[in-house]
Amino acid sequence: MPTIPLGAVLVVSALLLWVITYFSPGIPDKETNHSIIFNFLLKNFEINPVVLNLLSAPLVVFNAFLLAHLNNRYTIIRNRTFLPILIYLLLMSAWSVTHTLFYAHFCTTLFIVALLVFFNMYHRRDSSEQAFLVSLLLSVCSLIIFDYIYLVPAFWIAFMMFRSFSLRIFLASVFGALTPWIILAGTLFIFNPAFDITLLFRLEFIPELTLPVFSAGTMVYLGVLILAFLVNVFGLLSGYDKDAIHTRSKLKFMLYLAFVLLVLVYVFRSEAALVLPLLALPVAFIISYPATLKQSNFYNLTFIVFCVINILYVIGNFIVQ
């Protein structure tokens, strides 16, 4: 755990990378999402990219410290550590395609709040209120970024992993997911009775199953990133038997969440940038776990390589623009 001055230096360094990436290529097309609310905001509020960066940066820092609160409250990593904050900020700074997506970072905030509620459901079959609130928060996010709606059924499996699934939990989750959409439909009908409400429920499920094409530098970056991630997954699985049973469930959930989000990023590739802030969350915990708890130079070296490859990726994009 770094000292407070060192922690401040690390946060400032990550934000400096954020500033550097502003001048790099790779800003996404903002019209990539088919959510009605998202498109309404973009069409009616044309905001300068500089302003979007200034809005996103403090929210990213806030989300990073929310991750630390999540870890401290539920002991996902049994030692107090600054690494989830550092890794999350590093990834968000390196992934320049997310910097103007203020809405995605706001949805990530709501998702972390949902996790704070969800982790309290472990071994509790009477937690229908929590299930309702978790699905409600995910559904609110889906009004802005529709891809979040696929996380609702994913959480039904997570309820089973936490041994809290029951018919009441399932129904509470369904009603929680429906509530924001019913309110939206009712509001639209009140202000515009001629509006075709069926438009809200015409889902555009257009998966992209072909292999993506990247530049050589991006391919190297992704290859090293995936290799470092898999090495740390192995490190997590080889050492988490020393944790309490409820902690193991949370670690398994992080692995499960990373898998689900990777599938969403791959299948809905045109909207991947909107999901990347969420993907960075489980990645931050998975990479932090061996680096914090393993007394091994190998995992320390892996962590250093992970940090260096992100920094080089930012610098490389800046140089080759």
Backbone torsions as a table, in degrees:
resi	resn	phi	psi	omega
1	MET	NA	117.0	-178.4
2	PRO	-69.7	160.1	175.6
3	THR	-69.9	167.6	-179.2
4	ILE	-60.9	-45.3	177.4
5	PRO	-60.9	-42.9	179.0
6	LEU	-65.3	-40.0	177.2
7	GLY	-60.2	-41.1	178.3
8	ALA	-64.2	-40.0	178.7
9	VAL	-63.0	-41.4	-179.8
10	LEU	-65.2	-41.1	178.7
11	VAL	-64.4	-45.1	179.5
12	VAL	-63.2	-38.1	179.0
13	SER	-63.8	-42.2	178.3
14	ALA	-63.9	-39.7	178.8
15	LEU	-69.1	-30.2	175.5
16	LEU	-64.4	-39.4	174.4
17	LEU	-61.0	-37.9	177.7
18	TRP	-58.6	-45.1	-180.0
19	VAL	-64.1	-40.8	-179.9
20	ILE	-63.0	-41.7	-177.4
21	THR	-69.0	-17.1	177.0
22	TYR	-61.4	-29.7	-178.5
23	PHE	-94.1	7.6	178.9
24	SER	-98.3	159.4	176.8
25	PRO	-73.2	167.2	172.8
26	GLY	114.5	11.8	176.9
27	ILE	-69.8	127.6	-172.7
28	PRO	-76.4	160.1	171.2
29	ASP	-70.3	121.3	-173.8
30	LYS	-71.4	-17.9	-178.2
31	GLU	-90.2	47.9	-176.1
32	THR	-102.3	-9.8	-173.7
33	ASN	-110.0	141.3	-177.5
34	HIS	-97.7	15.3	174.4
35	SER	-69.7	132.4	-177.9
36	ILE	-62.9	-44.1	-178.5
37	ILE	-64.5	-44.4	-179.1
38	PHE	-59.5	-48.9	-178.3
39	ASN	-67.0	-34.1	176.9
40	PHE	-62.5	-44.8	180.0
41	LEU	-62.7	-42.5	-176.8
42	LEU	-69.1	-36.6	-177.1
43	LYS	-77.5	-28.6	-174.8
44	ASN	-102.4	-13.3	179.8
45	PHE	-131.8	82.6	178.4
46	GLU	-77.1	108.4	-175.2
47	ILE	-110.4	138.3	178.2
48	ASN	-60.8	139.4	179.2
49	PRO	-55.8	-33.4	178.0
50	VAL	-62.2	-41.7	179.1
51	VAL	-65.5	-40.9	178.8
52	LEU	-62.9	-38.8	175.9
53	ASN	-63.0	-42.8	-179.6
54	LEU	-67.4	-29.5	176.4
55	LEU	-76.7	-38.2	-174.9
56	SER	-74.4	-40.8	-173.2
57	ALA	-57.0	-51.6	179.5
58	PRO	-65.9	-30.1	178.5
59	LEU	-69.3	-35.8	176.3
60	VAL	-64.2	-43.8	177.7
61	VAL	-61.9	-42.7	177.9
62	PHE	-61.0	-43.5	178.9
63	ASN	-63.4	-37.6	179.0
64	ALA	-62.4	-41.8	179.4
65	PHE	-75.4	-24.6	171.4
66	LEU	-64.3	-35.7	176.4
67	LEU	-62.7	-41.2	177.9
68	ALA	-63.1	-40.3	177.6
69	HIS	-64.5	-40.1	177.9
70	LEU	-60.4	-43.1	179.8
71	ASN	-68.3	-42.9	-178.7
72	ASN	-67.4	-34.1	-177.4
73	ARG	-77.0	-38.1	-174.2
74	TYR	-114.4	5.6	174.4
75	THR	51.0	54.5	175.8
76	ILE	-67.5	-43.2	169.2
77	ILE	-109.9	121.8	-166.3
78	ARG	-67.8	-13.2	173.6
79	ASN	-106.5	144.5	173.8
80	ARG	-64.9	132.8	-175.4
81	THR	-148.4	147.8	177.7
82	PHE	-92.2	-8.3	-171.1
83	LEU	-62.3	-40.7	178.1
84	PRO	-57.5	-38.1	177.4
85	ILE	-62.9	-49.4	-177.5
86	LEU	-61.6	-47.1	-177.0
87	ILE	-65.4	-42.0	179.5
88	TYR	-62.3	-46.3	179.2
89	LEU	-63.7	-37.9	180.0
90	LEU	-64.5	-45.6	179.7
91	LEU	-64.9	-45.3	-179.6
92	MET	-64.6	-33.7	177.6
93	SER	-70.3	-38.3	-178.6
94	ALA	-73.9	-32.8	-176.7
95	TRP	-86.5	80.9	-174.1
96	SER	-62.6	-22.9	-179.0
97	VAL	-64.5	-14.3	-178.6
98	THR	-97.3	-6.5	-167.7
99	HIS	-68.6	-29.8	178.6
100	THR	-94.7	1.1	-176.3
101	LEU	-92.9	68.1	179.8
102	PHE	-55.6	-37.6	-177.6
103	TYR	-64.7	-36.2	179.5
104	ALA	-66.7	-39.5	178.9
105	HIS	-69.3	-34.6	175.9
106	PHE	-64.9	-42.1	177.6
107	CYS	-64.3	-34.7	176.4
108	THR	-63.4	-37.7	175.7
109	THR	-59.6	-47.2	178.8
110	LEU	-63.0	-35.6	180.0
111	PHE	-66.8	-41.2	178.4
112	ILE	-64.0	-38.6	175.2
113	VAL	-61.5	-40.0	177.0
114	ALA	-61.5	-38.2	177.5
115	LEU	-65.5	-38.2	177.8
116	LEU	-60.3	-34.2	177.0
117	VAL	-78.0	-44.7	-175.5
118	PHE	-62.2	-42.0	-177.7
119	PHE	-64.7	-16.3	177.0
120	ASN	-82.6	-1.6	-177.1
121	MET	-92.6	0.6	-174.2
122	TYR	-57.3	124.7	177.9
123	HIS	58.4	30.5	179.4
124	ARG	-125.5	107.3	178.5
125	ARG	-86.2	-1.4	179.0
126	ASP	-104.4	17.6	-174.8
127	SER	-97.5	49.0	-178.9
128	SER	-66.5	-32.1	177.9
129	GLU	-63.4	-42.4	178.7
130	GLN	-65.1	-41.0	178.6
131	ALA	-62.5	-40.4	178.1
132	PHE	-61.7	-45.7	-176.9
133	LEU	-68.1	-40.3	178.4
134	VAL	-59.2	-50.1	-179.4
135	SER	-67.7	-33.6	177.2
136	LEU	-62.0	-45.4	179.6
137	LEU	-64.4	-42.6	177.9
138	LEU	-63.3	-38.3	-179.0
139	SER	-70.0	-37.4	174.7
140	VAL	-59.8	-42.6	176.6
141	CYS	-61.1	-37.1	-177.2
142	SER	-68.6	-20.9	174.3
143	LEU	-68.0	-26.6	-179.9
144	ILE	-95.1	-47.5	178.3
145	ILE	-127.4	107.3	-168.2
146	PHE	-62.6	-26.7	-176.6
147	ASP	-56.9	-23.7	-178.9
148	TYR	-65.3	-20.3	-178.1
149	ILE	-65.0	-26.0	179.3
150	TYR	-72.7	-13.7	178.0
151	LEU	-78.2	-18.5	179.6
152	VAL	-63.4	-54.4	175.6
153	PRO	-64.1	-28.7	176.6
154	ALA	-63.3	-34.8	178.8
155	PHE	-73.5	-22.3	174.8
156	TRP	-62.8	-39.9	175.3
157	ILE	-66.0	-38.0	178.5
158	ALA	-63.6	-36.2	175.9
159	PHE	-59.7	-39.5	177.8
160	MET	-66.6	-39.5	178.0
161	MET	-61.1	-34.2	180.0
162	PHE	-89.3	5.1	179.1
163	ARG	54.3	41.9	178.7
164	SER	-124.3	9.7	-176.3
165	PHE	-79.9	135.6	175.2
166	SER	-156.3	173.3	179.5
167	LEU	-62.4	-40.1	179.0
168	ARG	-64.6	-40.8	178.5
169	ILE	-63.0	-44.5	-179.1
170	PHE	-61.6	-47.8	-179.4
171	LEU	-65.3	-39.6	177.5
172	ALA	-61.8	-39.6	178.7
173	SER	-65.9	-42.6	179.3
174	VAL	-61.9	-46.8	-179.3
175	PHE	-67.1	-35.5	176.4
176	GLY	-63.0	-39.5	179.5
177	ALA	-70.3	-34.0	-177.7
178	LEU	-78.0	-29.2	-171.8
179	THR	-55.7	-52.6	-179.2
180	PRO	-60.9	-36.9	-179.8
181	TRP	-70.1	-36.0	176.6
182	ILE	-66.2	-41.8	178.2
183	ILE	-63.1	-42.6	178.8
184	LEU	-62.7	-45.3	-179.8
185	ALA	-62.4	-42.4	179.0
186	GLY	-64.8	-40.7	179.6
187	THR	-64.7	-43.7	178.8
188	LEU	-63.4	-38.1	-179.8
189	PHE	-67.5	-38.1	-179.8
190	ILE	-65.4	-45.5	-175.7
191	PHE	-85.1	-20.7	179.1
192	ASN	-148.6	82.3	-177.1
193	PRO	-57.8	-22.1	-178.6
194	ALA	-82.4	-7.0	-178.4
195	PHE	-66.5	133.9	179.8
196	ASP	-80.3	100.6	-175.2
197	ILE	-65.2	-23.5	179.6
198	THR	-63.0	-19.2	177.6
199	LEU	-62.3	-27.5	-179.5
200	LEU	-66.9	-26.0	-171.4
201	PHE	-111.9	14.3	174.7
202	ARG	-90.4	94.7	-174.2
203	LEU	-79.2	134.8	177.7
204	GLU	-99.6	84.2	-178.1
205	PHE	-93.2	91.9	-177.3
206	ILE	-120.8	85.2	-178.7
207	PRO	-71.7	151.4	176.9
208	GLU	-118.8	106.1	-172.6
209	LEU	-105.2	2.2	177.1
210	THR	-78.5	161.0	179.0
211	LEU	-72.9	134.0	-179.7
212	PRO	-72.5	156.8	178.7
213	VAL	-114.1	124.8	179.9
214	PHE	-125.8	165.2	173.5
215	SER	-70.3	164.9	-178.1
216	ALA	-60.9	-42.1	179.8
217	GLY	-63.7	-41.3	178.9
218	THR	-67.4	-37.0	177.9
219	MET	-62.3	-43.3	177.9
220	VAL	-63.0	-45.0	-179.8
221	TYR	-59.6	-48.8	-178.8
222	LEU	-65.0	-39.0	179.3
223	GLY	-61.3	-46.9	179.4
224	VAL	-67.0	-39.2	-179.7
225	LEU	-63.0	-45.4	179.7
226	ILE	-65.4	-41.4	179.1
227	LEU	-62.7	-45.1	178.1
228	ALA	-62.5	-38.4	179.1
229	PHE	-64.3	-46.1	-178.7
230	LEU	-65.6	-38.6	177.0
231	VAL	-61.0	-42.4	179.9
232	ASN	-72.6	-29.8	172.6
233	VAL	-61.8	-44.3	177.4
234	PHE	-62.0	-41.7	178.1
235	GLY	-63.1	-37.3	177.7
236	LEU	-66.2	-47.5	-176.9
237	LEU	-67.4	-28.0	-177.9
238	SER	-83.1	-7.1	-176.9
239	GLY	-128.8	-5.3	-173.4
240	TYR	-81.0	-2.7	177.1
241	ASP	-69.1	-12.4	177.0
242	LYS	-84.3	-9.3	-179.1
243	ASP	-85.0	164.0	174.5
244	ALA	-66.2	159.4	-175.9
245	ILE	-61.5	-41.2	-178.7
246	HIS	-67.6	-30.6	176.6
247	THR	-69.5	-39.6	177.6
248	ARG	-60.1	-39.3	178.9
249	SER	-61.6	-39.5	179.7
250	LYS	-69.2	-38.2	177.5
251	LEU	-66.2	-41.6	176.0
252	LYS	-61.4	-38.1	178.3
253	PHE	-63.2	-40.1	178.8
254	MET	-61.7	-41.3	176.6
255	LEU	-64.5	-43.0	178.7
256	TYR	-63.0	-43.8	-180.0
257	LEU	-63.3	-41.7	178.0
258	ALA	-60.4	-41.8	179.2
259	PHE	-63.8	-46.7	-179.4
260	VAL	-60.4	-44.3	-178.0
261	LEU	-69.5	-35.4	175.6
262	LEU	-62.7	-38.5	177.1
263	VAL	-63.9	-43.9	179.0
264	LEU	-63.0	-42.4	179.8
265	VAL	-62.7	-39.6	-178.5
266	TYR	-74.3	-45.1	-174.7
267	VAL	-72.4	-40.5	179.7
268	PHE	-108.3	65.4	-170.0
269	ARG	-65.4	-33.0	-179.0
270	SER	-67.2	-18.6	179.9
271	GLU	-113.8	16.2	-174.4
272	ALA	-58.9	-36.8	-177.0
273	ALA	-60.2	-28.6	-179.0
274	LEU	-73.6	-19.5	-177.9
275	VAL	-101.8	-18.5	-176.0
276	LEU	-57.4	-39.9	177.1
277	PRO	-59.3	-30.3	178.2
278	LEU	-76.5	-38.6	-179.9
279	LEU	-63.6	-33.9	-179.2
280	ALA	-63.5	-22.2	-177.5
281	LEU	-65.6	-59.8	178.5
282	PRO	-65.8	-31.8	178.0
283	VAL	-61.0	-40.7	-179.7
284	ALA	-61.3	-41.0	-179.9
285	PHE	-71.7	-41.5	-176.5
286	ILE	-65.4	-40.8	-179.9
287	ILE	-75.9	-31.7	-179.9
288	SER	-69.8	-30.6	-172.6
289	TYR	-60.8	-57.3	179.9
290	PRO	-65.8	-37.0	-178.4
291	ALA	-65.0	-27.8	-179.7
292	THR	-86.1	-41.3	-168.8
293	LEU	-104.1	-23.6	-177.2
294	LYS	-83.2	122.5	176.1
295	GLN	-85.7	70.8	-174.5
296	SER	-145.5	132.3	176.7
297	ASN	-65.9	-25.9	-179.4
298	PHE	-61.6	-47.4	-178.6
299	TYR	-73.9	-29.3	173.0
300	ASN	-64.6	-40.9	178.0
301	LEU	-65.7	-40.2	178.0
302	THR	-60.6	-41.2	179.3
303	PHE	-65.3	-41.8	178.8
304	ILE	-62.9	-42.9	177.9
305	VAL	-61.0	-41.4	178.9
306	PHE	-59.7	-46.3	-179.9
307	CYS	-65.1	-44.2	-176.4
308	VAL	-65.1	-41.7	-177.4
309	ILE	-65.3	-33.9	176.4
310	ASN	-68.6	-42.4	178.9
311	ILE	-64.5	-43.8	179.4
312	LEU	-64.7	-34.7	178.9
313	TYR	-63.8	-42.6	178.1
314	VAL	-64.1	-48.0	-178.6
315	ILE	-64.0	-40.2	178.7
316	GLY	-61.2	-43.2	178.1
317	ASN	-64.7	-34.6	-179.8
318	PHE	-68.8	-39.1	-175.6
319	ILE	-74.7	-40.9	-172.1
320	VAL	-86.8	0.9	-178.8
321	GLN	-62.8	NA	NA
